[in-house]
Amino acid sequence: MSALEAAATRFTGRPATAQRRLSSHLGEVTLDDGRVVMVKQADDPAATRAEAAGLRWLAAAGAVAVPAVHGYDERCLVVDRVAQGRPSADAAVRFGADLARLHGAGAPAFGAAPPDGPTEAYIGLAPMRNVPGDDWPRWYAAHRVLPYLREAVDAGTVSPAEAKPIERVCERLPELAGPAEPPARLHGDLWNGNLLWGADGAARLIDPAAHGGHRETDLAMLHLFGAPHLDRIIDGYQQAAPLADGWRDRIPLHQLFPLLVHTVLFGRGYAEQAVAAARSQLG
């Protein structure tokens, strides 16, 4: 029995009958009752713990559907597979409204980790610290922008001169951030690849980097990499929980976080986008 099949059997209580490797760290396992589960392997025990805690925290809001977590250990996470369909405009409107409700479920603080989630978590393959704060502009600068900027500068991916406009944005965040908002319950890594359109017509979220944050950050991530029927998603969101005036102008501000994470992980092309996003906020 393979490691994938063993993990699936242990956490579902059902014998595995087949497996299909999708990557070095991900595979599908078929159980003897016909169900298919996903087995995700990780090198850091904090990664499986963080993802399991994030999925359960998002599910507890009763808003956007997520795959059920069967269990995890230091090396593996086992969740239901999402049977995928095609995105539709109606499903996009529903998802937008559900995302607004997810955000509205709230968090204890900006940077709050999900219950039972680790402080030292991940966004994709990049480490991400969940350190609580009560002031979004200062917290966002200290824990979501500057750590990745410093790492990119130290690696030579961003020059010290290019770092200046990003640092100025951080200094001016209290005036650039718009109206104060309560901490939202964020997916945290909401790009199109983590938004699955189910065969049953309901959207589902996978692979969260869940934490308490500003709701515009999730929406900015969707705009950064695009999503099917994005305008309809926003329509549904606005109907459920209208966004503050000027939110579209602030999209690049919220994109600094994912752009700098991608700069650290993938290099120079994202660095140029991060600098451009910062300059757009400085006028």
Backbone torsions as a table, in degrees:
resi	resn	phi	psi	omega
1	MET	NA	133.5	-179.4
2	SER	-74.7	168.0	178.2
3	ALA	-63.2	-36.8	178.7
4	LEU	-64.6	-47.2	-178.9
5	GLU	-65.3	-39.0	179.8
6	ALA	-63.2	-42.9	179.4
7	ALA	-65.4	-42.9	179.7
8	ALA	-62.5	-42.7	179.6
9	THR	-65.4	-42.7	-177.5
10	ARG	-63.8	-40.9	-172.8
11	PHE	-92.0	-16.6	176.9
12	THR	-102.8	-20.6	-175.7
13	GLY	77.0	11.5	-179.4
14	ARG	-119.1	139.8	176.6
15	PRO	-63.3	142.9	176.0
16	ALA	-89.0	142.2	180.0
17	THR	-114.8	-18.2	-179.2
18	ALA	-163.7	159.4	175.7
19	GLN	-140.3	155.6	174.5
20	ARG	-139.8	116.2	178.5
21	ARG	-73.2	129.1	176.1
22	LEU	-103.0	-26.3	176.6
23	SER	-162.4	-176.9	-179.9
24	SER	-67.0	-20.3	-176.3
25	HIS	-120.1	5.4	-174.6
26	LEU	-143.2	139.4	176.9
27	GLY	-154.5	159.9	173.8
28	GLU	-100.6	138.9	176.4
29	VAL	-127.1	127.8	177.0
30	THR	-91.4	132.5	179.5
31	LEU	-96.1	167.5	-174.6
32	ASP	-70.1	-12.6	176.6
33	ASP	-95.6	7.1	177.0
34	GLY	94.2	-13.1	177.8
35	ARG	-70.1	153.9	177.1
36	VAL	-121.7	131.5	177.7
37	VAL	-119.6	157.7	176.2
38	MET	-100.1	134.8	175.7
39	VAL	-117.2	119.5	-177.6
40	LYS	-112.0	127.2	-179.9
41	GLN	-104.5	148.2	-178.2
42	ALA	-140.0	152.6	178.4
43	ASP	-84.7	-26.1	-177.4
44	ASP	-110.2	123.9	178.7
45	PRO	-56.3	-28.4	179.7
46	ALA	-65.1	-26.9	-177.0
47	ALA	-69.0	-46.2	179.3
48	THR	-68.1	-39.1	178.5
49	ARG	-63.1	-44.6	-178.8
50	ALA	-64.3	-42.7	-177.7
51	GLU	-68.7	-42.0	178.2
52	ALA	-62.5	-44.8	179.9
53	ALA	-64.4	-39.2	179.3
54	GLY	-65.0	-44.6	178.8
55	LEU	-61.6	-42.6	-178.9
56	ARG	-68.0	-35.6	178.9
57	TRP	-67.9	-42.1	176.3
58	LEU	-64.9	-42.4	-179.9
59	ALA	-62.7	-35.1	-177.0
60	ALA	-63.9	-20.7	178.3
61	ALA	-71.4	-19.5	-179.4
62	GLY	64.0	33.7	-175.5
63	ALA	-116.5	-84.6	177.6
64	VAL	-86.5	136.0	178.6
65	ALA	-71.2	145.6	174.0
66	VAL	-135.5	158.2	176.8
67	PRO	-63.3	140.8	177.4
68	ALA	-67.5	139.8	177.0
69	VAL	-91.7	121.6	177.5
70	HIS	-87.8	-29.5	178.7
71	GLY	161.4	170.1	179.6
72	TYR	-156.1	159.7	170.8
73	ASP	-139.2	-160.5	-175.3
74	GLU	-69.5	-15.6	-175.9
75	ARG	-121.1	-24.4	-171.2
76	CYS	-135.0	148.6	171.4
77	LEU	-125.5	132.9	-179.4
78	VAL	-119.2	122.7	-179.6
79	VAL	-135.7	164.1	174.9
80	ASP	-64.6	147.8	170.9
81	ARG	-82.8	142.9	176.2
82	VAL	-91.4	119.6	173.7
83	ALA	-75.2	114.8	-169.2
84	GLN	-92.5	147.2	174.8
85	GLY	-126.4	-154.1	-178.7
86	ARG	-106.8	139.9	177.3
87	PRO	-67.7	144.9	176.6
88	SER	-131.3	160.7	180.0
89	ALA	-62.5	-40.7	179.5
90	ASP	-64.4	-42.2	178.2
91	ALA	-63.8	-34.7	179.5
92	ALA	-65.8	-41.7	177.2
93	VAL	-62.1	-44.1	179.0
94	ARG	-62.4	-42.0	179.2
95	PHE	-62.7	-42.7	178.8
96	GLY	-57.7	-44.9	178.7
97	ALA	-65.2	-40.0	179.2
98	ASP	-66.6	-38.0	178.0
99	LEU	-63.4	-39.4	176.5
100	ALA	-61.0	-40.6	178.4
101	ARG	-67.8	-37.8	175.4
102	LEU	-59.1	-50.3	178.4
103	HIS	-58.3	-41.0	-177.8
104	GLY	-67.7	-16.6	176.0
105	ALA	-65.2	-21.9	169.5
106	GLY	78.1	178.5	-179.8
107	ALA	-148.9	156.6	-179.5
108	PRO	-63.9	-28.2	-177.6
109	ALA	-165.4	163.0	168.6
110	PHE	-64.4	133.2	-178.6
111	GLY	83.4	-0.1	179.0
112	ALA	-65.6	133.4	175.1
113	ALA	-78.4	155.6	171.5
114	PRO	-58.8	154.4	175.3
115	PRO	-53.0	132.5	-178.6
116	ASP	71.5	3.6	177.1
117	GLY	-86.3	151.4	-178.0
118	PRO	-79.3	154.9	171.9
119	THR	-65.9	-42.6	-179.7
120	GLU	-89.9	90.7	-175.8
121	ALA	-108.7	-158.8	-177.5
122	TYR	-141.7	151.1	161.9
123	ILE	-120.9	109.2	-169.6
124	GLY	61.1	-125.8	179.2
125	LEU	-97.3	4.2	-177.4
126	ALA	-99.1	135.4	174.7
127	PRO	-60.1	145.8	178.8
128	MET	-143.4	123.4	-178.8
129	ARG	-91.9	131.0	174.7
130	ASN	-98.5	93.6	-179.3
131	VAL	-115.0	117.2	-175.2
132	PRO	-67.4	147.1	174.8
133	GLY	-152.1	158.4	-177.5
134	ASP	-109.5	0.8	179.9
135	ASP	-124.5	108.9	-172.0
136	TRP	-60.0	-48.5	-177.1
137	PRO	-57.0	-46.4	-179.2
138	ARG	-68.9	-40.4	178.4
139	TRP	-64.0	-45.4	-178.0
140	TYR	-60.3	-43.6	178.4
141	ALA	-63.6	-47.7	-172.3
142	ALA	-72.8	-32.4	-170.3
143	HIS	-120.1	-8.7	-179.2
144	ARG	-124.6	-16.8	179.8
145	VAL	-113.9	-59.4	-171.0
146	LEU	-64.2	-36.4	178.6
147	PRO	-59.6	-41.1	-179.1
148	TYR	-76.3	-33.2	175.5
149	LEU	-63.0	-45.6	179.7
150	ARG	-61.6	-41.8	179.5
151	GLU	-63.9	-40.4	179.7
152	ALA	-67.7	-38.3	177.2
153	VAL	-66.7	-44.3	179.8
154	ASP	-61.2	-32.4	-180.0
155	ALA	-83.0	-8.5	-178.7
156	GLY	83.0	8.9	-179.9
157	THR	-78.8	-32.0	174.0
158	VAL	-118.5	130.7	179.2
159	SER	-78.8	157.8	176.8
160	PRO	-56.8	-36.0	178.7
161	ALA	-66.8	-39.2	179.1
162	GLU	-69.2	-27.2	-179.9
163	ALA	-69.7	-23.3	-173.6
164	LYS	-57.5	-50.2	-179.8
165	PRO	-63.4	-32.5	177.6
166	ILE	-68.0	-41.3	177.1
167	GLU	-64.1	-37.7	178.4
168	ARG	-66.0	-38.4	175.2
169	VAL	-59.5	-44.0	179.3
170	CYS	-60.9	-40.1	178.4
171	GLU	-64.7	-34.1	-175.7
172	ARG	-97.2	7.3	-175.8
173	LEU	-55.3	-39.1	179.6
174	PRO	-56.5	-33.0	179.4
175	GLU	-90.3	-19.7	-177.6
176	LEU	-92.1	-16.6	-167.6
177	ALA	-76.7	-12.8	-178.0
178	GLY	82.1	-171.4	-178.3
179	PRO	-59.9	146.1	178.2
180	ALA	-62.8	140.8	179.4
181	GLU	-127.8	149.1	174.3
182	PRO	-72.2	159.3	177.6
183	PRO	-59.8	130.0	178.8
184	ALA	-100.2	156.5	175.2
185	ARG	-86.8	100.4	-173.2
186	LEU	-93.0	145.6	163.9
187	HIS	-65.8	-45.6	171.0
188	GLY	94.2	-18.4	178.4
189	ASP	-143.3	52.4	-167.9
190	LEU	-87.9	70.4	169.9
191	TRP	-99.6	168.6	-171.5
192	ASN	-57.6	-32.0	-179.7
193	GLY	-67.2	-19.7	178.8
194	ASN	-99.6	8.4	175.7
195	LEU	-115.0	109.4	-177.6
196	LEU	-106.8	137.9	179.0
197	TRP	-99.1	111.4	-173.1
198	GLY	-74.3	156.0	177.2
199	ALA	-64.1	-20.7	179.2
200	ASP	-86.9	3.7	178.4
201	GLY	90.6	-3.9	179.4
202	ALA	-100.9	137.3	175.7
203	ALA	-78.0	149.7	177.3
204	ARG	-134.1	150.1	178.4
205	LEU	-107.5	137.8	177.0
206	ILE	-128.2	170.2	171.8
207	ASP	49.0	55.1	-178.3
208	PRO	-75.3	157.3	164.1
209	ALA	-118.9	57.8	-165.3
210	ALA	-65.9	140.3	176.4
211	HIS	-169.8	170.3	173.8
212	GLY	-80.0	130.5	-177.7
213	GLY	-158.6	-162.1	178.6
214	HIS	-93.2	131.8	-174.3
215	ARG	-61.8	-27.5	179.5
216	GLU	-66.1	-19.4	-179.4
217	THR	-66.9	-43.8	176.6
218	ASP	-61.1	-42.1	-178.6
219	LEU	-68.2	-36.0	177.6
220	ALA	-64.7	-36.1	177.2
221	MET	-64.9	-41.8	177.0
222	LEU	-60.1	-39.7	179.3
223	HIS	-71.3	-29.3	-177.7
224	LEU	-64.5	-44.2	-175.3
225	PHE	-111.2	-1.3	176.4
226	GLY	79.7	161.0	177.3
227	ALA	-159.6	150.2	176.8
228	PRO	-59.8	137.8	176.2
229	HIS	55.0	41.3	-176.1
230	LEU	-59.9	-39.5	179.0
231	ASP	-60.9	-36.4	179.3
232	ARG	-72.4	-34.4	174.1
233	ILE	-58.9	-46.4	179.9
234	ILE	-65.0	-38.2	177.1
235	ASP	-58.2	-47.4	179.9
236	GLY	-62.9	-39.7	178.9
237	TYR	-63.2	-48.8	-176.9
238	GLN	-63.5	-34.5	177.7
239	GLN	-65.5	-35.8	-177.6
240	ALA	-84.1	-38.0	-175.2
241	ALA	-155.0	88.4	-176.0
242	PRO	-53.7	140.1	179.1
243	LEU	-83.9	155.1	-178.8
244	ALA	-67.5	149.5	177.0
245	ASP	-52.8	139.8	177.3
246	GLY	85.0	8.3	-175.5
247	TRP	-63.7	-34.8	179.7
248	ARG	-65.2	-36.5	179.1
249	ASP	-66.6	-23.8	-178.1
250	ARG	-90.6	-1.3	-179.4
251	ILE	-53.9	-48.0	179.8
252	PRO	-61.6	-30.7	177.7
253	LEU	-60.9	-45.7	-179.7
254	HIS	-75.9	-20.6	178.0
255	GLN	-78.4	-12.0	178.6
256	LEU	-57.4	-40.5	-179.4
257	PHE	-60.5	-60.2	-179.2
258	PRO	-64.3	-33.1	179.1
259	LEU	-64.5	-39.9	179.5
260	LEU	-73.2	-34.3	173.0
261	VAL	-60.3	-44.6	179.0
262	HIS	-68.5	-30.9	174.8
263	THR	-61.7	-45.2	179.1
264	VAL	-64.0	-40.2	-175.4
265	LEU	-82.3	-37.6	-167.0
266	PHE	-125.0	-9.3	168.2
267	GLY	108.2	-156.4	-160.9
268	ARG	-63.3	-36.6	-177.1
269	GLY	-59.2	-38.6	178.7
270	TYR	-74.0	-28.1	176.8
271	ALA	-60.7	-44.0	179.8
272	GLU	-63.1	-38.6	177.7
273	GLN	-66.7	-38.7	179.2
274	ALA	-63.9	-43.0	178.9
275	VAL	-63.5	-43.3	178.9
276	ALA	-62.8	-40.3	178.9
277	ALA	-62.6	-41.9	178.9
278	ALA	-63.8	-44.9	-179.1
279	ARG	-62.9	-32.4	179.9
280	SER	-65.5	-24.4	-179.0
281	GLN	-87.2	-15.8	-176.9
282	LEU	-91.0	-9.0	176.5
283	GLY	77.8	NA	NA
